[in-house]
Amino acid sequence: MSQKITVAVAGAGGRMGREVVKMVLEDPELALVAAIDTSAGPVDAGTLVGKPDTGVFVSAVLADALAACRPDVLVDFTNPKSAMPNTETALAYGVRPVVGTTGFTPEQIAELDKQCKDKGIGGLIAPNFSIGAILMMKFSAMAAKYFPHVEIIEYHGDQKLDAPSGTSIKTAEWISEARQELRQGNPNEEEVIEGARGGYYNGFRIHSVRLPGVFAQQEVVFGAFGQTLKIRHDSYDRAGYMPGVNTAIKKIMNVTGMVYGFEHFLD
């Protein structure tokens, strides 16, 4: 690559944001040109990851940072409330958004796709950047063709804001593409406690567990006469997402329109 891809990071002071900053600084094909965080203060972005003296100082205002440096890509790992306006701000400045924050509606994704195409640039919204998680979803979709009775159990820490997770929703979408809607369980079943059976999606259920000490796990359970099949993925460290984020930054340079799902970037 003859010219470095310039990158801005929104939520740079957060746990995922710091991993992105570190990854960008360590890749000779990428250049960190902006870091945005409302609470980190005007410090050198490198101090967030033990690499001081980068010359890039954390900004509190996204629009100001993008206007000043006009990066190629904005990586956003903030929160569901900020993700949509941040993505629209990036597109307004002609910056390609790579978003790991979940909570977008289909209508919002369609609107962002239009904005991307109007600007002639690409963007990515990915519920999960883990290659292992993508394979878990792919295998679950394959299994659903033969095991139509299925439930999803996803586990995250108690500070996660959205439920169910974007990964579980994406998994459910893939399963639904391979399986006709089938209302499972006894037709006369009754929830003695409301919500005990989990969230309803296309005939099956999604259960969200939120506990301290949990990072990110998902189990897809299939049932049939005399047997069960469980497909599970466990994440233990945020660094495990960085190869996917790195790939997305580089591939988004040759995309037009908003892409939903990191699986589209896997060869």
PyMOL commands that set and color helices and strands:
alter all, ss='L'
color gray80, all
select helices_A, chain A and resi 15-26+45-49+62-69+80-92+106-119+131-144+166-178+238-254+262-265
alter helices_A, ss='H'
color red, helices_A
select strands_A, chain A and resi 5-10+30-36+58-59+73-76+96-99+122-125+149-156+199-201+204-210+216-224+227-235+257-260
alter strands_A, ss='S'
color yellow, strands_A
deselect
rebuild
show_as cartoon
